[in-house]
Amino acid sequence: MISVGIDFDTHQVDVVTLEFARVRWSHFDLTSSGDAFDRARQVPTVLPAPDSTFWQLVAVIAIEEPQGRHRATVAKLKAIQGAVLTCLPHHAAVVPLVPARWRSLVGLKGNASKDDVRRHVSARLGVHDPILTSQDACDAYCLAEAVGLLARTAVPS
């Protein structure tokens, strides 16, 4: 089963695909010189379309669910999330996961630090994996791992 994790902010989207032991990281920059609204409008022009072969065999997708104290920031992130959702394939299940939930699913504390997440990914992929150069990619990796675990436990054997 192929699982995907998506982490994003108002300047980039990171997508990690897990297929058994194979990992693929794709980074998409949102380079509009405008504000977060303009960058949200740019998402469908940089991410693969829902019918793209990029998504062809994907079964489940986890996307980080924005949360935080600052309403304006969360609103901007929700706009990006909505734009990302328009690019996802209709055949795949999509699961929003808050950070504490995906961290717990992969065996970390819900309030694990960025360094804890990076160490977790390093233990899985090795210390020289390019994913370790990006915290967002590490988060996307853990999202993909978490949704894969959820999907496997939800399917009766």
N, C-alpha and C positions, 0 to 999 in steps of 0.2 A: 504494500500500500504506500502511496506517495502522499506525504503530508507537507504542508507549507506553513511557514510562519512569516508574518508581515509586521514589521515595526516601522514607524514613520515619525517624522516631525514636520514642521512647516517648510523645510528646505530639502528633504530627501525621503525616499522610500527604500527600505531594504527588504528583500524577499529571499528567504532561505528555503530550499526544497530538500527534503530528506526522502531518499529512496533506499531503504535498507542501509547499507554502509556508505552509499554515495551521497555527497553533499554538494549542492550548487548554490552559490551566493550571487544574487544580482542586485546591483545598486543603481538606483535611478535618482538623478539630481533634478530638483525643481529649481530651475535657474531663472525664472522670470524676475525681472528687476523690480516688479511691483510688490504689493503687500501679500499677506498670507491668502487673501481672497483670490488674487491673481494666480498665485502658485497652486491653489486648489483647482482652479480652472485648467491648469496645465497638466494635471495628473493624467487624464485620458490620452494625452499626446505623447507621454513618455512610458507609461506602463503598457504591457502587451494587452491587446483586446481580449474580451471574454472568449472569443472563438479561435484565439491564437494557439498554435501547437505548443507554446510555452506551458499552457495549462492542461494539455491534452489528457494526461493520465492521472491528474491530481484528484485525490478522493476527498481530502479534508484540508481546510485552511483555518488557521487561527490568526486573528488580527487583534492587535492590542487595543483595548478599550480605554480611551483617554479618561483620566480623572485627575483631580487636583484641587487645590484651594482657590486658584485664580480662575474665575469664570471666563474671563476674556481669553485666556490661553486655552482652556478646555474647548471653548467655542471654535477657536481657530483649528485646533486639532480635530474636532468633530467634522469640520468642513473638509479637511484632508481625508479623513476616514471615509466620509461619504463618497468623495470622488474616487478613492481606491476601490470601494465596493462596486462602483459601476464598471470596473475593469475585470472583476472576478467572474470565472465561469459559472454558469447556472447549474451545471451538473455536480458541482462540488458542494459539500456541506461547509458552511462558514460559521465559525464560533468566535465571538468576541470574548477575550479574556483580560481581566484586570491583572496588573503586574503581580500582586500577591498570590493570585490563583495560579498563574503559570509557573511562578517560582516554586510554589508548593508541589505542583504536579511533577516537576522534575527533581524533587528531593531537596530543594533549598528552603530556607526559612522564608516566610512571606515577605519579610522586610530585608531580605539579603541585599548586600551592597553591590555596586557595579563590579567591584573586584571579585566578590564571591561568584557572580554570574560568569565573569571572564575565566575564573579558575575552573568552574564547572565545564565550560565549553572546551577549555584547554585539556582537561582530563579526558574528554570524549574524542577530541580531534587531534590532539598533539600541540605542542607549544609553538610550532612554526606555521600553523594554519593561517592563511590570510584573513579569515573571519575575525581573528583576534585583534586585528588592526582597527576594528570598528565596534564600539559598544552597541550601536543599533543592530549590527549584524549578529552580535552575540545574543542580544535579546530576541531577534527573529529566529535564530537557531533554537533557542529554548522554547519559543512559541510553537515551532514546528514539532519539536520533541514532545511538548505537552499535549498538543492536539492529536498527535499520533498515539500517545498513551491513552487518551480519552476514547479515541475511536476503537482501539483494540479491546478495551474493557467493555465497550458498549455493544460489541458484536458477539452474539452467543456462539460458543464453540461447538 
